[in-house]
Amino acid sequence: MKNTIYLGFITLSLLMTVSCENNALEEEIPEGFVCTTDVSYTNDIDPLLTQKCAPCHIGGGQFPDLTTYASVSQNAELIKTVTQNGTMPKNGFLTQDQIDLIACWVDNGALNN
């Protein structure tokens, strides 16, 4: 009886060890955009919004007005959501890297940097 318990314990231990090792080997580092805190409103986000979004979202046009940092930062979560789900921009498209760049900027606090 003791041998059966020990054999069961050893088998279970080996299975857990192999399982852990296999999971570690299967994890892959995703390729593509890497979010950093270096995303700049002035250098990255403003030019992107000006090119892709401002033609429709300028002073008095469609909500939200994206011509000032104040308005952009107040609507940062909305901008992130509509770019990630693909509903904006309507008259163009954003690359996945551009969508990720906006999300990274928002996730880092939508700073005016």
N, CA, C and O atoms as a printed pandas DataFrame, in Angstrom:
     atom_number atom_name residue_name chain_id  residue_number  x_coord  y_coord  z_coord
0              1         N          MET        A               1    0.820   -1.186    0.000
1              2        CA          MET        A               1    0.000    0.000    0.000
2              3         C          MET        A               1    0.867    1.254    0.000
3              4         O          MET        A               1    0.589    2.209   -0.726
4              5         N          LYS        A               2    1.946    1.248    0.840
5              6        CA          LYS        A               2    2.845    2.387    0.887
6              7         C          LYS        A               2    3.506    2.610   -0.467
7              8         O          LYS        A               2    3.672    3.748   -0.907
8              9         N          ASN        A               3    3.885    1.509   -1.130
9             10        CA          ASN        A               3    4.520    1.630   -2.438
10            11         C          ASN        A               3    3.582    2.277   -3.451
11            12         O          ASN        A               3    4.025    3.075   -4.277
12            13         N          THR        A               4    2.323    1.953   -3.401
13            14        CA          THR        A               4    1.337    2.518   -4.314
14            15         C          THR        A               4    1.189    4.017   -4.075
15            16         O          THR        A               4    1.097    4.796   -5.023
16            17         N          ILE        A               5    1.167    4.417   -2.805
17            18        CA          ILE        A               5    1.052    5.840   -2.461
18            19         C          ILE        A               5    2.292    6.590   -2.927
19            20         O          ILE        A               5    2.190    7.662   -3.524
20            21         N          TYR        A               6    3.473    6.020   -2.651
21            22        CA          TYR        A               6    4.711    6.663   -3.083
22            23         C          TYR        A               6    4.787    6.745   -4.607
23            24         O          TYR        A               6    5.198    7.767   -5.157
24            25         N          LEU        A               7    4.395    5.679   -5.280
25            26        CA          LEU        A               7    4.412    5.663   -6.736
26            27         C          LEU        A               7    3.445    6.721   -7.286
27            28         O          LEU        A               7    3.766    7.421   -8.246
28            29         N          GLY        A               8    2.288    6.829   -6.687
29            30        CA          GLY        A               8    1.314    7.841   -7.102
30            31         C          GLY        A               8    1.847    9.244   -6.876
31            32         O          GLY        A               8    1.689   10.112   -7.734
32            33         N          PHE        A               9    2.478    9.479   -5.727
33            34        CA          PHE        A               9    3.053   10.777   -5.411
34            35         C          PHE        A               9    4.162   11.135   -6.402
35            36         O          PHE        A               9    4.215   12.266   -6.884
36            37         N          ILE        A              10    5.028   10.205   -6.703
37            38        CA          ILE        A              10    6.128   10.439   -7.651
38            39         C          ILE        A              10    5.581   10.714   -9.048
39            40         O          ILE        A              10    6.052   11.615   -9.742
40            41         N          THR        A              11    4.587    9.933   -9.452
41            42        CA          THR        A              11    3.985   10.136  -10.770
42            43         C          THR        A              11    3.355   11.522  -10.859
43            44         O          THR        A              11    3.544   12.230  -11.848
44            45         N          LEU        A              12    2.617   11.906   -9.840
45            46        CA          LEU        A              12    1.975   13.214   -9.817
46            47         C          LEU        A              12    3.027   14.322   -9.842
47            48         O          LEU        A              12    2.862   15.315  -10.551
48            49         N          SER        A              13    4.086   14.164   -9.087
49            50        CA          SER        A              13    5.163   15.161   -9.060
50            51         C          SER        A              13    5.806   15.305  -10.428
51            52         O          SER        A              13    6.066   16.421  -10.878
52            53         N          LEU        A              14    6.062   14.192  -11.089
53            54        CA          LEU        A              14    6.666   14.234  -12.422
54            55         C          LEU        A              14    5.737   14.907  -13.429
55            56         O          LEU        A              14    6.180   15.710  -14.250
56            57         N          LEU        A              15    4.455   14.580  -13.362
57            58        CA          LEU        A              15    3.499   15.198  -14.283
58            59         C          LEU        A              15    3.429   16.705  -14.076
59            60         O          LEU        A              15    3.369   17.465  -15.042
60            61         N          MET        A              16    3.436   17.133  -12.831
61            62        CA          MET        A              16    3.388   18.565  -12.554
62            63         C          MET        A              16    4.658   19.256  -13.046
63            64         O          MET        A              16    4.597   20.359  -13.590
64            65         N          THR        A              17    5.781   18.623  -12.860
65            66        CA          THR        A              17    7.050   19.198  -13.304
66            67         C          THR        A              17    7.087   19.309  -14.820
67            68         O          THR        A              17    7.469   20.349  -15.355
68            69         N          VAL        A              18    6.700   18.259  -15.510
69            70        CA          VAL        A              18    6.689   18.263  -16.970
70            71         C          VAL        A              18    5.689   19.286  -17.477
71            72         O          VAL        A              18    5.974   20.007  -18.433
72            73         N          SER        A              19    4.532   19.359  -16.855
73            74        CA          SER        A              19    3.507   20.313  -17.252
74            75         C          SER        A              19    4.019   21.738  -17.122
75            76         O          SER        A              19    3.813   22.549  -18.025
76            77         N          CYS        A              20    4.681   22.057  -16.018
77            78        CA          CYS        A              20    5.215   23.396  -15.820
78            79         C          CYS        A              20    6.283   23.712  -16.855
79            80         O          CYS        A              20    6.320   24.814  -17.404
80            81         N          GLU        A              21    7.140   22.754  -17.116
81            82        CA          GLU        A              21    8.187   22.977  -18.104
82            83         C          GLU        A              21    7.596   23.185  -19.489
83            84         O          GLU        A              21    8.072   24.048  -20.226
84            85         N          ASN        A              22    6.584   22.430  -19.864
85            86        CA          ASN        A              22    5.981   22.576  -21.170
86            87         C          ASN        A              22    5.305   23.927  -21.320
87            88         O          ASN        A              22    5.406   24.551  -22.376
88            89         N          ASN        A              23    4.613   24.394  -20.281
89            90        CA          ASN        A              23    3.976   25.700  -20.355
90            91         C          ASN        A              23    5.006   26.795  -20.536
91            92         O          ASN        A              23    4.782   27.741  -21.291
92            93         N          ALA        A              24    6.127   26.677  -19.853
93            94        CA          ALA        A              24    7.167   27.689  -19.978
94            95         C          ALA        A              24    7.735   27.693  -21.389
95            96         O          ALA        A              24    8.050   28.753  -21.930
96            97         N          LEU        A              25    7.867   26.520  -21.986
97            98        CA          LEU        A              25    8.414   26.452  -23.329
98            99         C          LEU        A              25    7.432   26.952  -24.382
99           100         O          LEU        A              25    7.848   27.466  -25.421
100          101         N          GLU        A              26    6.116   26.805  -24.120
101          102        CA          GLU        A              26    5.122   27.201  -25.102
102          103         C          GLU        A              26    4.890   28.704  -25.138
103          104         O          GLU        A              26    4.407   29.229  -26.141
104          105         N          GLU        A              27    5.231   29.413  -24.045
105          106        CA          GLU        A              27    5.029   30.848  -24.030
106          107         C          GLU        A              27    5.987   31.496  -25.015
107          108         O          GLU        A              27    7.189   31.230  -25.013
108          109         N          GLU        A              28    5.423   32.355  -25.857
109          110        CA          GLU        A              28    6.241   33.056  -26.826
110          111         C          GLU        A              28    6.140   34.542  -26.567
111          112         O          GLU        A              28    5.107   35.033  -26.111
112          113         N          ILE        A              29    7.189   35.243  -26.852
113          114        CA          ILE        A              29    7.161   36.691  -26.720
114          115         C          ILE        A              29    6.464   37.243  -27.957
115          116         O          ILE        A              29    6.894   36.975  -29.079
116          117         N          PRO        A              30    5.373   38.023  -27.761
117          118        CA          PRO        A              30    4.666   38.548  -28.912
118          119         C          PRO        A              30    5.517   39.548  -29.679
119          120         O          PRO        A              30    6.277   40.320  -29.093
120          121         N          GLU        A              31    5.378   39.521  -30.984
121          122        CA          GLU        A              31    6.107   40.452  -31.826
122          123         C          GLU        A              31    5.223   41.650  -32.118
123          124         O          GLU        A              31    4.016   41.607  -31.883
124          125         N          GLY        A              32    5.818   42.717  -32.629
125          126        CA          GLY        A              32    5.044   43.887  -33.006
126          127         C          GLY        A              32    5.297   45.041  -32.059
127          128         O          GLY        A              32    6.383   45.179  -31.498
128          129         N          PHE        A              33    4.294   45.853  -31.895
129          130        CA          PHE        A              33    4.394   47.076  -31.117
130          131         C          PHE        A              33    4.675   46.789  -29.653
131          132         O          PHE        A              33    4.088   45.881  -29.064
132          133         N          VAL        A              34    5.567   47.562  -29.074
133          134        CA          VAL        A              34    5.871   47.461  -27.657
134          135         C          VAL        A              34    5.557   48.806  -27.028
135          136         O          VAL        A              34    6.141   49.826  -27.396
136          137         N          CYS        A              35    4.645   48.804  -26.091
137          138        CA          CYS        A              35    4.235   50.041  -25.431
138          139         C          CYS        A              35    5.335   50.522  -24.494
139          140         O          CYS        A              35    5.814   49.776  -23.641
140          141         N          THR        A              36    5.721   51.767  -24.667
141          142        CA          THR        A              36    6.704   52.376  -23.786
142          143         C          THR        A              36    6.135   53.684  -23.265
143          144         O          THR        A              36    5.101   54.152  -23.743
144          145         N          THR        A              37    6.792   54.259  -22.313
145          146        CA          THR        A              37    6.354   55.548  -21.795
146          147         C          THR        A              37    6.867   56.690  -22.666
147          148         O          THR        A              37    6.647   57.858  -22.346
148          149         N          ASP        A              38    7.543   56.365  -23.756
149          150        CA          ASP        A              38    8.124   57.384  -24.621
150          151         C          ASP        A              38    7.167   57.913  -25.676
151          152         O          ASP        A              38    7.587   58.674  -26.547
152          153         N          VAL        A              39    5.898   57.536  -25.628
153          154        CA          VAL        A              39    4.937   58.034  -26.599
154          155         C          VAL        A              39    4.683   59.503  -26.281
155          156         O          VAL        A              39    4.335   59.859  -25.156
156          157         N          SER        A              40    4.863   60.343  -27.285
157          158        CA          SER        A              40    4.746   61.782  -27.104
158          159         C          SER        A              40    3.478   62.299  -27.768
159          160         O          SER        A              40    3.187   61.960  -28.915
160          161         N          TYR        A              41    2.722   63.126  -27.038
161          162        CA          TYR        A              41    1.549   63.754  -27.645
162          163         C          TYR        A              41    1.987   64.636  -28.814
163          164         O          TYR        A              41    1.431   64.553  -29.908
164          165         N          THR        A              42    2.980   65.472  -28.571
165          166        CA          THR        A              42    3.423   66.431  -29.580
166          167         C          THR        A              42    4.008   65.753  -30.808
167          168         O          THR        A              42    3.703   66.140  -31.936
168          169         N          ASN        A              43    4.846   64.747  -30.601
169          170        CA          ASN        A              43    5.552   64.122  -31.716
170          171         C          ASN        A              43    4.813   62.953  -32.360
171          172         O          ASN        A              43    5.003   62.683  -33.546
172          173         N          ASP        A              44    3.964   62.248  -31.586
173          174        CA          ASP        A              44    3.338   61.029  -32.100
174          175         C          ASP        A              44    1.826   61.147  -32.277
175          176         O          ASP        A              44    1.296   60.852  -33.348
176          177         N          ILE        A              45    1.139   61.578  -31.228
177          178        CA          ILE        A              45   -0.324   61.533  -31.225
178          179         C          ILE        A              45   -0.933   62.694  -32.001
179          180         O          ILE        A              45   -1.802   62.478  -32.846
180          181         N          ASP        A              46   -0.496   63.918  -31.730
181          182        CA          ASP        A              46   -1.073   65.081  -32.410
182          183         C          ASP        A              46   -0.940   64.984  -33.934
183          184         O          ASP        A              46   -1.925   65.206  -34.638
184          185         N          PRO        A              47    0.238   64.660  -34.463
185          186        CA          PRO        A              47    0.332   64.537  -35.931
186          187         C          PRO        A              47   -0.572   63.429  -36.491
187          188         O          PRO        A              47   -1.142   63.573  -37.573
188          189         N          LEU        A              48   -0.694   62.345  -35.759
189          190        CA          LEU        A              48   -1.547   61.242  -36.197
190          191         C          LEU        A              48   -3.011   61.671  -36.225
191          192         O          LEU        A              48   -3.715   61.418  -37.202
192          193         N          LEU        A              49   -3.469   62.317  -35.159
193          194        CA          LEU        A              49   -4.850   62.785  -35.112
194          195         C          LEU        A              49   -5.101   63.866  -36.160
195          196         O          LEU        A              49   -6.166   63.901  -36.777
196          197         N          THR        A              50   -4.127   64.742  -36.361
197          198        CA          THR        A              50   -4.270   65.802  -37.366
198          199         C          THR        A              50   -4.436   65.201  -38.754
199          200         O          THR        A              50   -5.278   65.651  -39.531
200          201         N          GLN        A              51   -3.648   64.198  -39.062
201          202        CA          GLN        A              51   -3.695   63.578  -40.392
202          203         C          GLN        A              51   -4.927   62.702  -40.576
203          204         O          GLN        A              51   -5.583   62.776  -41.616
204          205         N          LYS        A              52   -5.252   61.879  -39.594
205          206        CA          LYS        A              52   -6.283   60.862  -39.778
206          207         C          LYS        A              52   -7.662   61.259  -39.255
207          208         O          LYS        A              52   -8.671   60.740  -39.734
208          209         N          CYS        A              53   -7.726   62.169  -38.280
209          210        CA          CYS        A              53   -8.997   62.433  -37.599
210          211         C          CYS        A              53   -9.495   63.871  -37.740
211          212         O          CYS        A              53  -10.697   64.106  -37.865
212          213         N          ALA        A              54   -8.575   64.825  -37.719
213          214        CA          ALA        A              54   -8.964   66.235  -37.708
214          215         C          ALA        A              54   -9.781   66.669  -38.920
215          216         O          ALA        A              54  -10.591   67.585  -38.780
216          217         N          PRO        A              55   -9.622   66.075  -40.096
217          218        CA          PRO        A              55  -10.470   66.535  -41.209
218          219         C          PRO        A              55  -11.964   66.512  -40.872
219          220         O          PRO        A              55  -12.715   67.333  -41.398
220          221         N          CYS        A              56  -12.401   65.621  -40.032
221          222        CA          CYS        A              56  -13.815   65.570  -39.625
222          223         C          CYS        A              56  -14.040   66.185  -38.249
223          224         O          CYS        A              56  -15.130   66.677  -37.961
224          225         N          HIS        A              57  -13.020   66.160  -37.400
225          226        CA          HIS        A              57  -13.178   66.547  -36.004
226          227         C          HIS        A              57  -12.466   67.865  -35.689
227          228         O          HIS        A              57  -11.711   67.958  -34.721
228          229         N          ILE        A              58  -12.717   68.883  -36.519
229          230        CA          ILE        A              58  -12.123   70.184  -36.244
230          231         C          ILE        A              58  -13.201   71.173  -35.842
231          232         O          ILE        A              58  -14.360   71.037  -36.236
232          233         N          GLY        A              59  -12.813   72.173  -35.054
233          234        CA          GLY        A              59  -13.670   73.206  -34.479
234          235         C          GLY        A              59  -15.101   73.274  -34.976
235          236         O          GLY        A              59  -15.363   73.846  -36.033
236          237         N          GLY        A              60  -16.014   72.707  -34.240
237          238        CA          GLY        A              60  -17.430   72.777  -34.570
238          239         C          GLY        A              60  -17.914   71.671  -35.487
239          240         O          GLY        A              60  -19.112   71.569  -35.753
240          241         N          GLY        A              61  -17.001   70.840  -35.975
241          242        CA          GLY        A              61  -17.409   69.714  -36.829
242          243         C          GLY        A              61  -18.001   68.610  -35.974
243          244         O          GLY        A              61  -18.803   68.868  -35.076
244          245         N          GLN        A              62  -17.613   67.414  -36.248
245          246        CA          GLN        A              62  -18.128   66.268  -35.489
246          247         C          GLN        A              62  -17.483   66.198  -34.106
247          248         O          GLN        A              62  -16.324   66.569  -33.922
248          249         N          PHE        A              63  -18.263   65.713  -33.142
249          250        CA          PHE        A              63  -17.756   65.496  -31.793
250          251         C          PHE        A              63  -16.831   64.297  -31.781
251          252         O          PHE        A              63  -17.105   63.314  -32.470
252          253         N          PRO        A              64  -15.757   64.339  -31.032
253          254        CA          PRO        A              64  -15.198   65.467  -30.303
254          255         C          PRO        A              64  -14.272   66.299  -31.174
255          256         O          PRO        A              64  -13.729   65.817  -32.167
256          257         N          ASP        A              65  -14.104   67.544  -30.788
257          258        CA          ASP        A              65  -13.145   68.427  -31.458
258          259         C          ASP        A              65  -11.747   67.941  -31.071
259          260         O          ASP        A              65  -11.420   67.871  -29.886
260          261         N          LEU        A              66  -10.935   67.612  -32.052
261          262        CA          LEU        A              66   -9.604   67.063  -31.778
262          263         C          LEU        A              66   -8.483   68.024  -32.137
263          264         O          LEU        A              66   -7.367   67.595  -32.432
264          265         N          THR        A              67   -8.770   69.329  -32.115
265          266        CA          THR        A              67   -7.751   70.300  -32.498
266          267         C          THR        A              67   -6.945   70.843  -31.325
267          268         O          THR        A              67   -5.943   71.526  -31.537
268          269         N          THR        A              68   -7.356   70.557  -30.096
269          270        CA          THR        A              68   -6.586   71.034  -28.937
270          271         C          THR        A              68   -6.265   69.859  -28.021
271          272         O          THR        A              68   -6.992   68.867  -27.959
272          273         N          TYR        A              69   -5.152   70.010  -27.317
273          274        CA          TYR        A              69   -4.784   68.965  -26.366
274          275         C          TYR        A              69   -5.864   68.792  -25.310
275          276         O          TYR        A              69   -6.175   67.666  -24.921
276          277         N          ALA        A              70   -6.437   69.892  -24.844
277          278        CA          ALA        A              70   -7.452   69.818  -23.791
278          279         C          ALA        A              70   -8.612   68.920  -24.218
279          280         O          ALA        A              70   -9.057   68.071  -23.446
280          281         N          SER        A              71   -9.096   69.102  -25.427
281          282        CA          SER        A              71  -10.218   68.290  -25.910
282          283         C          SER        A              71   -9.798   66.845  -26.148
283          284         O          SER        A              71  -10.537   65.913  -25.831
284          285         N          VAL        A              72   -8.615   66.671  -26.706
285          286        CA          VAL        A              72   -8.120   65.315  -26.962
286          287         C          VAL        A              72   -7.959   64.561  -25.642
287          288         O          VAL        A              72   -8.378   63.409  -25.533
288          289         N          SER        A              73   -7.357   65.198  -24.646
289          290        CA          SER        A              73   -7.119   64.504  -23.377
290          291         C          SER        A              73   -8.430   64.202  -22.649
291          292         O          SER        A              73   -8.545   63.171  -21.987
292          293         N          GLN        A              74   -9.413   65.088  -22.768
293          294        CA          GLN        A              74  -10.713   64.834  -22.145
294          295         C          GLN        A              74  -11.425   63.642  -22.788
295          296         O          GLN        A              74  -12.247   62.979  -22.156
296          297         N          ASN        A              75  -11.099   63.387  -24.037
297          298        CA          ASN        A              75  -11.757   62.305  -24.781
298          299         C          ASN        A              75  -10.809   61.155  -25.096
299          300         O          ASN        A              75  -11.070   60.364  -26.003
300          301         N          ALA        A              76   -9.717   61.058  -24.356
301          302        CA          ALA        A              76   -8.682   60.063  -24.652
302          303         C          ALA        A              76   -9.216   58.632  -24.618
303          304         O          ALA        A              76   -8.918   57.846  -25.517
304          305         N          GLU        A              77   -9.992   58.285  -23.607
305          306        CA          GLU        A              77  -10.530   56.915  -23.519
306          307         C          GLU        A              77  -11.462   56.615  -24.694
307          308         O          GLU        A              77  -11.437   55.516  -25.246
308          309         N          LEU        A              78  -12.278   57.590  -25.070
309          310        CA          LEU        A              78  -13.167   57.420  -26.220
310          311         C          LEU        A              78  -12.364   57.218  -27.492
311          312         O          LEU        A              78  -12.681   56.344  -28.299
312          313         N          ILE        A              79  -11.335   58.016  -27.672
313          314        CA          ILE        A              79  -10.477   57.897  -28.858
314          315         C          ILE        A              79   -9.848   56.508  -28.902
315          316         O          ILE        A              79   -9.807   55.870  -29.954
316          317         N          LYS        A              80   -9.365   56.051  -27.767
317          318        CA          LYS        A              80   -8.770   54.704  -27.695
318          319         C          LYS        A              80   -9.794   53.645  -28.090
319          320         O          LYS        A              80   -9.501   52.755  -28.888
320          321         N          THR        A              81  -10.996   53.745  -27.524
321          322        CA          THR        A              81  -12.037   52.747  -27.788
322          323         C          THR        A              81  -12.427   52.696  -29.253
323          324         O          THR        A              81  -12.476   51.617  -29.842
324          325         N          VAL        A              82  -12.708   53.858  -29.854
325          326        CA          VAL        A              82  -13.205   53.861  -31.240
326          327         C          VAL        A              82  -12.122   53.537  -32.253
327          328         O          VAL        A              82  -12.425   53.079  -33.355
328          329         N          THR        A              83  -10.850   53.768  -31.895
329          330        CA          THR        A              83   -9.792   53.348  -32.812
330          331         C          THR        A              83   -9.519   51.856  -32.677
331          332         O          THR        A              83   -9.208   51.187  -33.662
332          333         N          GLN        A              84   -9.634   51.334  -31.456
333          334        CA          GLN        A              84   -9.403   49.900  -31.264
334          335         C          GLN        A              84  -10.520   49.051  -31.868
335          336         O          GLN        A              84  -10.257   47.976  -32.408
336          337         N          ASN        A              85  -11.762   49.525  -31.781
337          338        CA          ASN        A              85  -12.841   48.706  -32.335
338          339         C          ASN        A              85  -13.085   48.972  -33.823
339          340         O          ASN        A              85  -13.950   48.343  -34.432
340          341         N          GLY        A              86  -12.331   49.894  -34.402
341          342        CA          GLY        A              86  -12.378   50.118  -35.839
342          343         C          GLY        A              86  -13.504   51.008  -36.323
343          344         O          GLY        A              86  -13.701   51.131  -37.532
344          345         N          THR        A              87  -14.255   51.636  -35.418
345          346        CA          THR        A              87  -15.320   52.520  -35.887
346          347         C          THR        A              87  -14.791   53.873  -36.342
347          348         O          THR        A              87  -15.488   54.606  -37.043
348          349         N          MET        A              88  -13.580   54.206  -35.956
349          350        CA          MET        A              88  -12.943   55.450  -36.395
350          351         C          MET        A              88  -11.517   55.141  -36.805
351          352         O          MET        A              88  -10.894   54.239  -36.243
352          353         N          PRO        A              89  -10.998   55.859  -37.759
353          354        CA          PRO        A              89  -11.616   56.923  -38.551
354          355         C          PRO        A              89  -12.490   56.362  -39.664
355          356         O          PRO        A              89  -12.190   55.313  -40.234
356          357         N          LYS        A              90  -13.563   57.063  -39.963
357          358        CA          LYS        A              90  -14.507   56.595  -40.984
358          359         C          LYS        A              90  -13.955   56.728  -42.399
359          360         O          LYS        A              90  -14.205   55.870  -43.245
360          361         N          ASN        A              91  -13.209   57.794  -42.662
361          362        CA          ASN        A              91  -12.715   58.050  -44.016
362          363         C          ASN        A              91  -11.257   57.666  -44.186
363          364         O          ASN        A              91  -10.508   58.363  -44.870
364          365         N          GLY        A              92  -10.855   56.589  -43.586
365          366        CA          GLY        A              92   -9.477   56.142  -43.679
366          367         C          GLY        A              92   -9.269   54.965  -42.765
367          368         O          GLY        A              92  -10.228   54.347  -42.303
368          369         N          PHE        A              93   -8.039   54.660  -42.508
369          370        CA          PHE        A              93   -7.757   53.551  -41.606
370          371         C          PHE        A              93   -6.480   53.842  -40.846
371          372         O          PHE        A              93   -5.652   54.656  -41.256
372          373         N          LEU        A              94   -6.349   53.166  -39.749
373          374        CA          LEU        A              94   -5.131   53.231  -38.955
374          375         C          LEU        A              94   -4.461   51.870  -38.997
375          376         O          LEU        A              94   -5.131   50.837  -39.012
376          377         N          THR        A              95   -3.152   51.874  -39.016
377          378        CA          THR        A              95   -2.435   50.605  -38.916
378          379         C          THR        A              95   -2.547   50.107  -37.481
379          380         O          THR        A              95   -2.894   50.869  -36.578
380          381         N          GLN        A              96   -2.257   48.849  -37.278
381          382        CA          GLN        A              96   -2.299   48.302  -35.916
382          383         C          GLN        A              96   -1.295   49.015  -35.025
383          384         O          GLN        A              96   -1.573   49.246  -33.849
384          385         N          ASP        A              97   -0.133   49.369  -35.564
385          386        CA          ASP        A              97    0.857   50.090  -34.771
386          387         C          ASP        A              97    0.338   51.462  -34.349
387          388         O          ASP        A              97    0.604   51.906  -33.232
388          389         N          GLN        A              98   -0.404   52.142  -35.238
389          390        CA          GLN        A              98   -0.980   53.438  -34.880
390          391         C          GLN        A              98   -2.054   53.284  -33.798
391          392         O          GLN        A              98   -2.125   54.088  -32.869
392          393         N          ILE        A              99   -2.874   52.263  -33.923
393          394        CA          ILE        A              99   -3.902   51.980  -32.907
394          395         C          ILE        A              99   -3.237   51.681  -31.570
395          396         O          ILE        A              99   -3.673   52.178  -30.532
396          397         N          ASP        A             100   -2.192   50.877  -31.592
397          398        CA          ASP        A             100   -1.464   50.533  -30.371
398          399         C          ASP        A             100   -0.769   51.759  -29.776
399          400         O          ASP        A             100   -0.680   51.892  -28.555
400          401         N          LEU        A             101   -0.279   52.649  -30.633
401          402        CA          LEU        A             101    0.375   53.866  -30.171
402          403         C          LEU        A             101   -0.609   54.743  -29.397
403          404         O          LEU        A             101   -0.279   55.261  -28.331
404          405         N          ILE        A             102   -1.808   54.904  -29.934
405          406        CA          ILE        A             102   -2.852   55.679  -29.247
406          407         C          ILE        A             102   -3.186   55.026  -27.908
407          408         O          ILE        A             102   -3.260   55.708  -26.886
408          409         N          ALA        A             103   -3.386   53.719  -27.910
409          410        CA          ALA        A             103   -3.723   53.001  -26.677
410          411         C          ALA        A             103   -2.615   53.149  -25.641
411          412         O          ALA        A             103   -2.894   53.348  -24.458
412          413         N          CYS        A             104   -1.387   53.056  -26.067
413          414        CA          CYS        A             104   -0.252   53.191  -25.156
414          415         C          CYS        A             104   -0.232   54.588  -24.542
415          416         O          CYS        A             104   -0.035   54.739  -23.336
416          417         N          TRP        A             105   -0.435   55.601  -25.369
417          418        CA          TRP        A             105   -0.449   56.973  -24.871
418          419         C          TRP        A             105   -1.557   57.165  -23.837
419          420         O          TRP        A             105   -1.334   57.763  -22.784
420          421         N          VAL        A             106   -2.744   56.661  -24.139
421          422        CA          VAL        A             106   -3.871   56.770  -23.210
422          423         C          VAL        A             106   -3.568   56.005  -21.923
423          424         O          VAL        A             106   -3.777   56.523  -20.826
424          425         N          ASP        A             107   -3.075   54.774  -22.058
425          426        CA          ASP        A             107   -2.786   53.947  -20.888
426          427         C          ASP        A             107   -1.709   54.557  -19.983
427          428         O          ASP        A             107   -1.674   54.298  -18.780
428          429         N          ASN        A             108   -0.834   55.370  -20.581
429          430        CA          ASN        A             108    0.214   56.029  -19.806
430          431         C          ASN        A             108   -0.216   57.392  -19.263
431          432         O          ASN        A             108    0.614   58.156  -18.771
432          433         N          GLY        A             109   -1.502   57.694  -19.350
433          434        CA          GLY        A             109   -2.012   58.913  -18.732
434          435         C          GLY        A             109   -2.332   60.041  -19.687
435          436         O          GLY        A             109   -2.669   61.137  -19.239
436          437         N          ALA        A             110   -2.238   59.815  -20.991
437          438        CA          ALA        A             110   -2.570   60.833  -22.001
438          439         C          ALA        A             110   -1.854   62.155  -21.693
439          440         O          ALA        A             110   -2.479   63.214  -21.651
440          441         N          LEU        A             111   -0.559   62.077  -21.484
441          442        CA          LEU        A             111    0.225   63.240  -21.084
442          443         C          LEU        A             111    0.442   64.223  -22.226
443          444         O          LEU        A             111    0.494   63.835  -23.393
444          445         N          ASN        A             112    0.567   65.494  -21.877
445          446        CA          ASN        A             112    0.891   66.531  -22.844
446          447         C          ASN        A             112    2.403   66.680  -22.882
447          448         O          ASN        A             112    2.967   67.601  -22.291
448          449         N          ASN        A             113    3.037   65.776  -23.575
449          450        CA          ASN        A             113    4.500   65.751  -23.614
450          451         C          ASN        A             113    5.018   65.858  -25.029
451          452         O          ASN        A             113    6.230   65.853  -25.244
